[in-house]
Amino acid sequence: MRRSLSLAAYLAMTRRAPQDALGPVQARPEGELIWAHAVEPGHADALCQMAERLAAQRPGLHMLLTSRHADVLEMRKGTSIIRAKLPEDTVQNAEAFLDHWSPDICLWTGGDLQPAFITCAEQQNVPMYLVDAEERLMDKPSWRWFPDLPRAILDRFALILARNANTARFLRRIGVRDTEISVTGPFQEGALTLPYNESDRDELSRLLRGRLVWLAAMIQPQETDVVLQAHRITSRLAHRSLLVLVPDDPATGQTFKQKLDQDGWRSVVWSTGTMPEETTQVILADTYGEMGLWYRVAPITFMGSSLEAGQWGRDPNEPAAHGSAILYGPNVRRYLSGYSRFAEAGAARIVRDADTLAAAVQRLIPPDQSAAMAHAAWDVASQSAGVTDKILDLVQDTLDVMGAK
């Protein structure tokens, strides 16, 4: 390990800082514990998904998800996830944190390097990997007084997975060895295919052949007017179009049915076992656990819970994994990073009201248009699969080696 005067000076300075009053802390669970640090919400989403996959393969495994930003931690849940805000970067805080949690491995994502925590983890022989390293997240103005500090911190990682070639060049420029760098691409939440009833899919495909079918998924009651108005506008152009309407809470299906009847729509309720007829305009999909079917039936999906202020959106990876083009409203804070990457690739389009939703659906009526958008969505969703698998293998191998000692 190369000696760094800058790192020594930084650590000495933090030793003079007061230790945080951490208050009550959850007990460390038994079994293997991965410490995963997230800088941005997209990293947290990807880490939570990875934790669930690892826990399924290694019973008893938990992930301690930390961040310095509350918005990165909020809404991130999972049976194997423990959330904690990372204290200020001082030696005292780092030692107390590591003594309590005693992690088996550390995955640090993006950047936002915390020298005291990283150095103390290395001193306690915690294997550390920097994942999805980005140049923009690895420098701080306050470090100008510590010229070789970034290189010294990065030396503590066993391997650095760089997001792109530009980041790899930056790492080499500040002195990181080639053998410690691997360019992998972005680490992002991936697409998981959902189960479905094959006989229902085959029967619906037969009944709906030749018709425009679009899906409004995870719809809130206050979004119903916009969705139905968009469907009415679309039906003037495509007379046989059919809307699959999925309430965000299937238990509210009766409220949606009353609205459909009140507005004069010819609808069937899926929970009754009724199949659509030639004249059916809306399928009210009011059952649990069947989104895998509806994403496969509809080549166009509007992801609801996104039109009204205060809403958070729903996961865009779901329609992407099943070959459906993605439309969404402006309020998707919970999944903003995901929608942004789909939109940048031409795989998703934002809408704001009934007119823009109808226009977006109509634009996708030609099969080649919806297919091109769906293909782009699939490309984006599947790009992260290889990166995730590489990190999973890295974690599994490291834990296996440590367990064998």
Contacts in CASP RR format, 6 or more apart in sequence:
PFRMAT RR
TARGET T0000
AUTHOR 0000-0000-0000
METHOD contacts of the structure
MODEL  1
MRRSLSLAAYLAMTRRAPQDALGPVQARPEGELIWAHAVEPGHADALCQM
AERLAAQRPGLHMLLTSRHADVLEMRKGTSIIRAKLPEDTVQNAEAFLDH
WSPDICLWTGGDLQPAFITCAEQQNVPMYLVDAEERLMDKPSWRWFPDLP
RAILDRFALILARNANTARFLRRIGVRDTEISVTGPFQEGALTLPYNESD
RDELSRLLRGRLVWLAAMIQPQETDVVLQAHRITSRLAHRSLLVLVPDDP
ATGQTFKQKLDQDGWRSVVWSTGTMPEETTQVILADTYGEMGLWYRVAPI
TFMGSSLEAGQWGRDPNEPAAHGSAILYGPNVRRYLSGYSRFAEAGAARI
VRDADTLAAAVQRLIPPDQSAAMAHAAWDVASQSAGVTDKILDLVQDTLD
VMGAK
1 155 0 8 1.000
1 156 0 8 1.000
2 151 0 8 1.000
2 152 0 8 1.000
2 155 0 8 1.000
4 148 0 8 1.000
4 149 0 8 1.000
4 151 0 8 1.000
4 152 0 8 1.000
4 155 0 8 1.000
5 148 0 8 1.000
6 146 0 8 1.000
6 147 0 8 1.000
6 148 0 8 1.000
6 149 0 8 1.000
6 152 0 8 1.000
7 115 0 8 1.000
7 119 0 8 1.000
7 146 0 8 1.000
7 148 0 8 1.000
7 149 0 8 1.000
7 152 0 8 1.000
7 153 0 8 1.000
9 146 0 8 1.000
10 115 0 8 1.000
10 116 0 8 1.000
10 146 0 8 1.000
10 149 0 8 1.000
11 91 0 8 1.000
11 115 0 8 1.000
11 116 0 8 1.000
11 119 0 8 1.000
14 89 0 8 1.000
14 90 0 8 1.000
14 91 0 8 1.000
14 92 0 8 1.000
14 115 0 8 1.000
14 116 0 8 1.000
15 90 0 8 1.000
15 91 0 8 1.000
15 92 0 8 1.000
17 88 0 8 1.000
17 90 0 8 1.000
17 92 0 8 1.000
19 90 0 8 1.000
19 92 0 8 1.000
19 93 0 8 1.000
19 96 0 8 1.000
20 87 0 8 1.000
20 88 0 8 1.000
20 90 0 8 1.000
20 93 0 8 1.000
22 87 0 8 1.000
22 93 0 8 1.000
22 96 0 8 1.000
25 84 0 8 1.000
25 100 0 8 1.000
26 82 0 8 1.000
26 84 0 8 1.000
28 100 0 8 1.000
28 101 0 8 1.000
28 102 0 8 1.000
29 60 0 8 1.000
29 62 0 8 1.000
29 82 0 8 1.000
30 60 0 8 1.000
31 60 0 8 1.000
31 61 0 8 1.000
31 62 0 8 1.000
32 58 0 8 1.000
32 60 0 8 1.000
32 61 0 8 1.000
32 62 0 8 1.000
32 104 0 8 1.000
32 399 0 8 1.000
33 61 0 8 1.000
33 62 0 8 1.000
33 63 0 8 1.000
33 64 0 8 1.000
33 101 0 8 1.000
33 102 0 8 1.000
33 103 0 8 1.000
33 104 0 8 1.000
34 51 0 8 1.000
34 54 0 8 1.000
34 61 0 8 1.000
34 62 0 8 1.000
34 63 0 8 1.000
34 64 0 8 1.000
34 103 0 8 1.000
34 104 0 8 1.000
34 105 0 8 1.000
34 106 0 8 1.000
34 107 0 8 1.000
34 395 0 8 1.000
35 63 0 8 1.000
35 64 0 8 1.000
35 66 0 8 1.000
35 101 0 8 1.000
35 103 0 8 1.000
35 105 0 8 1.000
35 106 0 8 1.000
35 107 0 8 1.000
35 121 0 8 1.000
35 126 0 8 1.000
36 47 0 8 1.000
36 51 0 8 1.000
36 63 0 8 1.000
36 64 0 8 1.000
36 65 0 8 1.000
36 66 0 8 1.000
36 106 0 8 1.000
36 107 0 8 1.000
36 108 0 8 1.000
36 109 0 8 1.000
37 66 0 8 1.000
37 67 0 8 1.000
37 86 0 8 1.000
37 106 0 8 1.000
37 107 0 8 1.000
37 108 0 8 1.000
37 109 0 8 1.000
37 112 0 8 1.000
37 114 0 8 1.000
38 44 0 8 1.000
38 47 0 8 1.000
38 65 0 8 1.000
38 66 0 8 1.000
38 67 0 8 1.000
38 72 0 8 1.000
38 73 0 8 1.000
38 109 0 8 1.000
39 67 0 8 1.000
39 69 0 8 1.000
39 72 0 8 1.000
39 109 0 8 1.000
39 110 0 8 1.000
39 111 0 8 1.000
39 112 0 8 1.000
39 137 0 8 1.000
40 72 0 8 1.000
40 109 0 8 1.000
40 110 0 8 1.000
40 337 0 8 1.000
41 71 0 8 1.000
41 72 0 8 1.000
41 334 0 8 1.000
41 336 0 8 1.000
41 337 0 8 1.000
42 188 0 8 1.000
42 189 0 8 1.000
42 337 0 8 1.000
42 338 0 8 1.000
43 72 0 8 1.000
43 109 0 8 1.000
43 110 0 8 1.000
43 132 0 8 1.000
43 187 0 8 1.000
44 65 0 8 1.000
44 67 0 8 1.000
44 72 0 8 1.000
44 73 0 8 1.000
44 76 0 8 1.000
45 76 0 8 1.000
45 188 0 8 1.000
45 189 0 8 1.000
45 335 0 8 1.000
45 337 0 8 1.000
45 338 0 8 1.000
46 109 0 8 1.000
46 187 0 8 1.000
46 188 0 8 1.000
46 189 0 8 1.000
46 190 0 8 1.000
46 384 0 8 1.000
46 388 0 8 1.000
47 63 0 8 1.000
47 65 0 8 1.000
47 107 0 8 1.000
47 109 0 8 1.000
48 63 0 8 1.000
48 65 0 8 1.000
48 76 0 8 1.000
48 77 0 8 1.000
48 78 0 8 1.000
48 81 0 8 1.000
48 189 0 8 1.000
49 189 0 8 1.000
49 190 0 8 1.000
49 192 0 8 1.000
49 388 0 8 1.000
50 63 0 8 1.000
50 388 0 8 1.000
50 391 0 8 1.000
50 392 0 8 1.000
50 395 0 8 1.000
51 61 0 8 1.000
51 62 0 8 1.000
51 63 0 8 1.000
51 65 0 8 1.000
51 78 0 8 1.000
51 80 0 8 1.000
51 81 0 8 1.000
52 78 0 8 1.000
52 79 0 8 1.000
52 80 0 8 1.000
53 392 0 8 1.000
54 61 0 8 1.000
54 63 0 8 1.000
54 80 0 8 1.000
54 392 0 8 1.000
54 395 0 8 1.000
54 396 0 8 1.000
55 61 0 8 1.000
55 62 0 8 1.000
55 63 0 8 1.000
55 79 0 8 1.000
55 80 0 8 1.000
57 396 0 8 1.000
58 396 0 8 1.000
58 399 0 8 1.000
60 80 0 8 1.000
61 80 0 8 1.000
62 80 0 8 1.000
62 81 0 8 1.000
62 82 0 8 1.000
63 80 0 8 1.000
63 81 0 8 1.000
63 82 0 8 1.000
64 82 0 8 1.000
64 84 0 8 1.000
64 101 0 8 1.000
64 103 0 8 1.000
65 73 0 8 1.000
65 76 0 8 1.000
65 81 0 8 1.000
65 82 0 8 1.000
65 83 0 8 1.000
65 84 0 8 1.000
66 73 0 8 1.000
66 83 0 8 1.000
66 84 0 8 1.000
66 85 0 8 1.000
66 86 0 8 1.000
67 73 0 8 1.000
67 85 0 8 1.000
67 86 0 8 1.000
68 85 0 8 1.000
68 86 0 8 1.000
68 112 0 8 1.000
68 114 0 8 1.000
70 85 0 8 1.000
73 83 0 8 1.000
73 84 0 8 1.000
73 85 0 8 1.000
75 312 0 8 1.000
75 334 0 8 1.000
76 83 0 8 1.000
86 97 0 8 1.000
86 114 0 8 1.000
86 117 0 8 1.000
87 93 0 8 1.000
87 97 0 8 1.000
89 114 0 8 1.000
89 115 0 8 1.000
89 116 0 8 1.000
89 117 0 8 1.000
90 116 0 8 1.000
91 116 0 8 1.000
91 120 0 8 1.000
93 116 0 8 1.000
93 117 0 8 1.000
94 114 0 8 1.000
94 116 0 8 1.000
94 117 0 8 1.000
94 119 0 8 1.000
94 120 0 8 1.000
94 121 0 8 1.000
95 120 0 8 1.000
97 117 0 8 1.000
98 117 0 8 1.000
98 120 0 8 1.000
98 121 0 8 1.000
98 124 0 8 1.000
98 126 0 8 1.000
103 121 0 8 1.000
103 126 0 8 1.000
104 126 0 8 1.000
104 127 0 8 1.000
104 399 0 8 1.000
104 402 0 8 1.000
105 126 0 8 1.000
105 127 0 8 1.000
105 128 0 8 1.000
105 129 0 8 1.000
105 395 0 8 1.000
105 398 0 8 1.000
105 399 0 8 1.000
105 402 0 8 1.000
106 121 0 8 1.000
106 126 0 8 1.000
106 127 0 8 1.000
106 128 0 8 1.000
106 129 0 8 1.000
107 129 0 8 1.000
107 131 0 8 1.000
107 391 0 8 1.000
107 395 0 8 1.000
108 118 0 8 1.000
108 128 0 8 1.000
108 129 0 8 1.000
108 130 0 8 1.000
108 131 0 8 1.000
108 157 0 8 1.000
109 130 0 8 1.000
109 131 0 8 1.000
109 132 0 8 1.000
109 187 0 8 1.000
110 130 0 8 1.000
110 131 0 8 1.000
110 132 0 8 1.000
110 133 0 8 1.000
110 134 0 8 1.000
110 137 0 8 1.000
110 138 0 8 1.000
110 163 0 8 1.000
111 130 0 8 1.000
111 133 0 8 1.000
111 134 0 8 1.000
111 137 0 8 1.000
111 138 0 8 1.000
112 137 0 8 1.000
113 138 0 8 1.000
113 150 0 8 1.000
113 153 0 8 1.000
113 154 0 8 1.000
115 149 0 8 1.000
115 152 0 8 1.000
115 153 0 8 1.000
118 128 0 8 1.000
118 153 0 8 1.000
118 156 0 8 1.000
118 157 0 8 1.000
119 153 0 8 1.000
119 156 0 8 1.000
121 128 0 8 1.000
121 156 0 8 1.000
122 128 0 8 1.000
122 156 0 8 1.000
127 158 0 8 1.000
127 398 0 8 1.000
127 402 0 8 1.000
128 156 0 8 1.000
128 157 0 8 1.000
128 158 0 8 1.000
129 157 0 8 1.000
129 158 0 8 1.000
129 159 0 8 1.000
129 160 0 8 1.000
129 161 0 8 1.000
129 391 0 8 1.000
129 394 0 8 1.000
130 154 0 8 1.000
130 157 0 8 1.000
130 159 0 8 1.000
130 160 0 8 1.000
130 161 0 8 1.000
131 161 0 8 1.000
131 187 0 8 1.000
131 391 0 8 1.000
132 161 0 8 1.000
132 163 0 8 1.000
132 184 0 8 1.000
132 185 0 8 1.000
132 186 0 8 1.000
132 187 0 8 1.000
132 387 0 8 1.000
133 160 0 8 1.000
133 161 0 8 1.000
133 162 0 8 1.000
133 163 0 8 1.000
133 167 0 8 1.000
133 171 0 8 1.000
134 163 0 8 1.000
134 167 0 8 1.000
135 166 0 8 1.000
135 167 0 8 1.000
135 170 0 8 1.000
138 150 0 8 1.000
138 154 0 8 1.000
138 170 0 8 1.000
139 150 0 8 1.000
143 149 0 8 1.000
143 150 0 8 1.000
150 174 0 8 1.000
151 174 0 8 1.000
151 175 0 8 1.000
151 176 0 8 1.000
154 160 0 8 1.000
154 171 0 8 1.000
154 174 0 8 1.000
154 176 0 8 1.000
154 180 0 8 1.000
155 176 0 8 1.000
157 180 0 8 1.000
158 180 0 8 1.000
159 180 0 8 1.000
159 182 0 8 1.000
159 394 0 8 1.000
160 171 0 8 1.000
160 176 0 8 1.000
160 180 0 8 1.000
160 181 0 8 1.000
160 182 0 8 1.000
161 182 0 8 1.000
161 183 0 8 1.000
161 184 0 8 1.000
161 185 0 8 1.000
161 187 0 8 1.000
161 387 0 8 1.000
161 390 0 8 1.000
161 391 0 8 1.000
162 168 0 8 1.000
162 171 0 8 1.000
162 181 0 8 1.000
162 182 0 8 1.000
162 183 0 8 1.000
162 184 0 8 1.000
162 185 0 8 1.000
163 183 0 8 1.000
163 184 0 8 1.000
163 185 0 8 1.000
163 186 0 8 1.000
163 187 0 8 1.000
164 183 0 8 1.000
164 185 0 8 1.000
165 183 0 8 1.000
167 183 0 8 1.000
168 181 0 8 1.000
168 183 0 8 1.000
171 181 0 8 1.000
172 178 0 8 1.000
172 181 0 8 1.000
184 386 0 8 1.000
184 387 0 8 1.000
184 390 0 8 1.000
185 383 0 8 1.000
185 387 0 8 1.000
186 341 0 8 1.000
186 383 0 8 1.000
186 384 0 8 1.000
186 387 0 8 1.000
187 384 0 8 1.000
187 387 0 8 1.000
187 388 0 8 1.000
187 391 0 8 1.000
188 337 0 8 1.000
188 338 0 8 1.000
188 341 0 8 1.000
188 383 0 8 1.000
188 384 0 8 1.000
188 387 0 8 1.000
189 315 0 8 1.000
189 317 0 8 1.000
189 338 0 8 1.000
189 384 0 8 1.000
190 317 0 8 1.000
190 321 0 8 1.000
190 381 0 8 1.000
190 382 0 8 1.000
190 384 0 8 1.000
190 385 0 8 1.000
190 388 0 8 1.000
191 317 0 8 1.000
191 318 0 8 1.000
191 320 0 8 1.000
191 321 0 8 1.000
191 378 0 8 1.000
191 381 0 8 1.000
191 382 0 8 1.000
191 385 0 8 1.000
192 317 0 8 1.000
192 321 0 8 1.000
193 292 0 8 1.000
193 321 0 8 1.000
193 322 0 8 1.000
194 289 0 8 1.000
194 291 0 8 1.000
194 292 0 8 1.000
194 295 0 8 1.000
194 318 0 8 1.000
194 321 0 8 1.000
194 322 0 8 1.000
195 289 0 8 1.000
195 292 0 8 1.000
196 290 0 8 1.000
196 292 0 8 1.000
196 293 0 8 1.000
196 296 0 8 1.000
197 290 0 8 1.000
197 293 0 8 1.000
200 293 0 8 1.000
201 293 0 8 1.000
201 296 0 8 1.000
201 297 0 8 1.000
203 275 0 8 1.000
204 275 0 8 1.000
204 276 0 8 1.000
204 293 0 8 1.000
204 297 0 8 1.000
205 297 0 8 1.000
207 275 0 8 1.000
207 276 0 8 1.000
207 277 0 8 1.000
208 242 0 8 1.000
208 276 0 8 1.000
208 297 0 8 1.000
210 240 0 8 1.000
211 240 0 8 1.000
211 241 0 8 1.000
211 242 0 8 1.000
212 234 0 8 1.000
212 238 0 8 1.000
212 240 0 8 1.000
212 241 0 8 1.000
212 242 0 8 1.000
212 365 0 8 1.000
213 241 0 8 1.000
213 242 0 8 1.000
213 244 0 8 1.000
213 297 0 8 1.000
213 298 0 8 1.000
213 299 0 8 1.000
213 300 0 8 1.000
214 231 0 8 1.000
214 234 0 8 1.000
214 241 0 8 1.000
214 242 0 8 1.000
214 243 0 8 1.000
214 244 0 8 1.000
214 298 0 8 1.000
214 299 0 8 1.000
214 300 0 8 1.000
214 301 0 8 1.000
214 302 0 8 1.000
214 361 0 8 1.000
215 243 0 8 1.000
215 244 0 8 1.000
215 246 0 8 1.000
215 294 0 8 1.000
215 295 0 8 1.000
215 297 0 8 1.000
215 298 0 8 1.000
215 300 0 8 1.000
215 301 0 8 1.000
215 302 0 8 1.000
215 319 0 8 1.000
215 324 0 8 1.000
216 227 0 8 1.000
216 243 0 8 1.000
216 244 0 8 1.000
216 245 0 8 1.000
216 246 0 8 1.000
216 301 0 8 1.000
216 302 0 8 1.000
216 304 0 8 1.000
217 246 0 8 1.000
217 291 0 8 1.000
217 294 0 8 1.000
217 295 0 8 1.000
217 301 0 8 1.000
217 302 0 8 1.000
217 303 0 8 1.000
217 304 0 8 1.000
217 314 0 8 1.000
217 318 0 8 1.000
217 319 0 8 1.000
218 246 0 8 1.000
218 247 0 8 1.000
218 248 0 8 1.000
218 303 0 8 1.000
218 304 0 8 1.000
218 305 0 8 1.000
218 313 0 8 1.000
218 314 0 8 1.000
219 227 0 8 1.000
219 245 0 8 1.000
219 246 0 8 1.000
219 247 0 8 1.000
219 248 0 8 1.000
219 256 0 8 1.000
219 304 0 8 1.000
219 305 0 8 1.000
220 248 0 8 1.000
220 304 0 8 1.000
220 305 0 8 1.000
220 307 0 8 1.000
220 308 0 8 1.000
220 311 0 8 1.000
221 247 0 8 1.000
221 252 0 8 1.000
221 255 0 8 1.000
221 256 0 8 1.000
221 259 0 8 1.000
222 307 0 8 1.000
222 308 0 8 1.000
223 304 0 8 1.000
223 305 0 8 1.000
223 307 0 8 1.000
223 308 0 8 1.000
224 245 0 8 1.000
224 256 0 8 1.000
224 259 0 8 1.000
225 354 0 8 1.000
226 307 0 8 1.000
226 353 0 8 1.000
226 354 0 8 1.000
226 357 0 8 1.000
227 243 0 8 1.000
227 245 0 8 1.000
227 302 0 8 1.000
227 354 0 8 1.000
227 357 0 8 1.000
228 243 0 8 1.000
228 259 0 8 1.000
228 260 0 8 1.000
228 263 0 8 1.000
228 265 0 8 1.000
229 354 0 8 1.000
229 358 0 8 1.000
230 302 0 8 1.000
230 354 0 8 1.000
230 355 0 8 1.000
230 357 0 8 1.000
230 358 0 8 1.000
230 361 0 8 1.000
231 241 0 8 1.000
231 243 0 8 1.000
231 281 0 8 1.000
231 282 0 8 1.000
231 358 0 8 1.000
233 354 0 8 1.000
233 355 0 8 1.000
233 358 0 8 1.000
233 362 0 8 1.000
234 241 0 8 1.000
234 358 0 8 1.000
234 361 0 8 1.000
234 362 0 8 1.000
235 241 0 8 1.000
235 281 0 8 1.000
237 362 0 8 1.000
237 365 0 8 1.000
238 362 0 8 1.000
238 365 0 8 1.000
240 278 0 8 1.000
241 281 0 8 1.000
242 276 0 8 1.000
242 280 0 8 1.000
242 281 0 8 1.000
242 282 0 8 1.000
242 283 0 8 1.000
243 281 0 8 1.000
243 282 0 8 1.000
243 283 0 8 1.000
244 282 0 8 1.000
244 283 0 8 1.000
244 285 0 8 1.000
244 294 0 8 1.000
244 297 0 8 1.000
244 298 0 8 1.000
245 256 0 8 1.000
245 260 0 8 1.000
245 282 0 8 1.000
245 283 0 8 1.000
245 284 0 8 1.000
245 285 0 8 1.000
246 285 0 8 1.000
246 286 0 8 1.000
246 291 0 8 1.000
246 294 0 8 1.000
247 253 0 8 1.000
247 255 0 8 1.000
247 256 0 8 1.000
247 284 0 8 1.000
247 286 0 8 1.000
248 304 0 8 1.000
248 305 0 8 1.000
248 314 0 8 1.000
250 271 0 8 1.000
250 285 0 8 1.000
250 286 0 8 1.000
250 287 0 8 1.000
250 288 0 8 1.000
253 269 0 8 1.000
253 284 0 8 1.000
253 286 0 8 1.000
256 284 0 8 1.000
256 286 0 8 1.000
257 267 0 8 1.000
257 269 0 8 1.000
257 284 0 8 1.000
257 286 0 8 1.000
260 267 0 8 1.000
260 282 0 8 1.000
260 284 0 8 1.000
261 267 0 8 1.000
265 281 0 8 1.000
265 282 0 8 1.000
266 279 0 8 1.000
266 280 0 8 1.000
266 281 0 8 1.000
266 282 0 8 1.000
267 280 0 8 1.000
267 281 0 8 1.000
267 282 0 8 1.000
267 283 0 8 1.000
267 284 0 8 1.000
268 274 0 8 1.000
268 275 0 8 1.000
268 276 0 8 1.000
268 277 0 8 1.000
268 280 0 8 1.000
268 282 0 8 1.000
268 283 0 8 1.000
268 284 0 8 1.000
269 284 0 8 1.000
269 286 0 8 1.000
270 283 0 8 1.000
270 284 0 8 1.000
270 285 0 8 1.000
270 286 0 8 1.000
270 287 0 8 1.000
270 290 0 8 1.000
271 286 0 8 1.000
271 287 0 8 1.000
276 283 0 8 1.000
285 294 0 8 1.000
291 318 0 8 1.000
292 318 0 8 1.000
292 322 0 8 1.000
295 301 0 8 1.000
295 318 0 8 1.000
295 319 0 8 1.000
295 321 0 8 1.000
295 322 0 8 1.000
295 323 0 8 1.000
295 324 0 8 1.000
296 322 0 8 1.000
296 323 0 8 1.000
296 324 0 8 1.000
298 324 0 8 1.000
299 323 0 8 1.000
299 324 0 8 1.000
299 325 0 8 1.000
299 364 0 8 1.000
299 367 0 8 1.000
299 370 0 8 1.000
299 371 0 8 1.000
299 374 0 8 1.000
300 324 0 8 1.000
300 325 0 8 1.000
300 327 0 8 1.000
300 361 0 8 1.000
300 364 0 8 1.000
300 370 0 8 1.000
301 319 0 8 1.000
301 324 0 8 1.000
301 325 0 8 1.000
301 326 0 8 1.000
301 327 0 8 1.000
302 327 0 8 1.000
302 328 0 8 1.000
302 351 0 8 1.000
302 357 0 8 1.000
302 361 0 8 1.000
303 313 0 8 1.000
303 314 0 8 1.000
303 316 0 8 1.000
303 319 0 8 1.000
303 326 0 8 1.000
303 327 0 8 1.000
303 328 0 8 1.000
303 329 0 8 1.000
303 332 0 8 1.000
304 311 0 8 1.000
304 313 0 8 1.000
304 314 0 8 1.000
304 328 0 8 1.000
304 329 0 8 1.000
305 311 0 8 1.000
305 312 0 8 1.000
305 313 0 8 1.000
305 314 0 8 1.000
306 313 0 8 1.000
306 314 0 8 1.000
306 328 0 8 1.000
306 329 0 8 1.000
306 330 0 8 1.000
306 331 0 8 1.000
306 332 0 8 1.000
307 329 0 8 1.000
307 330 0 8 1.000
307 331 0 8 1.000
307 352 0 8 1.000
307 353 0 8 1.000
308 331 0 8 1.000
309 331 0 8 1.000
310 331 0 8 1.000
311 331 0 8 1.000
311 332 0 8 1.000
312 331 0 8 1.000
312 332 0 8 1.000
312 333 0 8 1.000
312 334 0 8 1.000
312 335 0 8 1.000
313 328 0 8 1.000
313 329 0 8 1.000
313 331 0 8 1.000
313 332 0 8 1.000
313 333 0 8 1.000
313 334 0 8 1.000
313 335 0 8 1.000
314 335 0 8 1.000
315 335 0 8 1.000
316 326 0 8 1.000
316 328 0 8 1.000
316 332 0 8 1.000
316 335 0 8 1.000
316 338 0 8 1.000
316 339 0 8 1.000
316 342 0 8 1.000
316 348 0 8 1.000
316 377 0 8 1.000
317 338 0 8 1.000
317 381 0 8 1.000
319 325 0 8 1.000
319 326 0 8 1.000
319 377 0 8 1.000
320 326 0 8 1.000
320 342 0 8 1.000
320 347 0 8 1.000
320 374 0 8 1.000
320 377 0 8 1.000
320 378 0 8 1.000
320 380 0 8 1.000
320 381 0 8 1.000
321 378 0 8 1.000
321 381 0 8 1.000
323 374 0 8 1.000
323 375 0 8 1.000
323 377 0 8 1.000
323 378 0 8 1.000
324 374 0 8 1.000
324 377 0 8 1.000
325 347 0 8 1.000
325 348 0 8 1.000
325 364 0 8 1.000
325 370 0 8 1.000
325 373 0 8 1.000
325 374 0 8 1.000
325 377 0 8 1.000
326 339 0 8 1.000
326 342 0 8 1.000
326 347 0 8 1.000
326 348 0 8 1.000
326 349 0 8 1.000
326 373 0 8 1.000
326 377 0 8 1.000
327 348 0 8 1.000
327 349 0 8 1.000
327 350 0 8 1.000
327 351 0 8 1.000
327 357 0 8 1.000
327 360 0 8 1.000
327 361 0 8 1.000
328 339 0 8 1.000
328 348 0 8 1.000
328 349 0 8 1.000
328 350 0 8 1.000
328 351 0 8 1.000
329 350 0 8 1.000
329 351 0 8 1.000
329 352 0 8 1.000
330 350 0 8 1.000
330 352 0 8 1.000
332 339 0 8 1.000
339 348 0 8 1.000
339 350 0 8 1.000
341 380 0 8 1.000
342 348 0 8 1.000
342 376 0 8 1.000
342 377 0 8 1.000
342 380 0 8 1.000
343 349 0 8 1.000
343 350 0 8 1.000
345 376 0 8 1.000
345 377 0 8 1.000
345 379 0 8 1.000
345 380 0 8 1.000
346 373 0 8 1.000
346 376 0 8 1.000
347 373 0 8 1.000
347 374 0 8 1.000
347 376 0 8 1.000
347 377 0 8 1.000
347 379 0 8 1.000
347 380 0 8 1.000
348 373 0 8 1.000
348 377 0 8 1.000
349 360 0 8 1.000
349 373 0 8 1.000
351 357 0 8 1.000
351 359 0 8 1.000
351 360 0 8 1.000
363 369 0 8 1.000
364 370 0 8 1.000
364 373 0 8 1.000
END
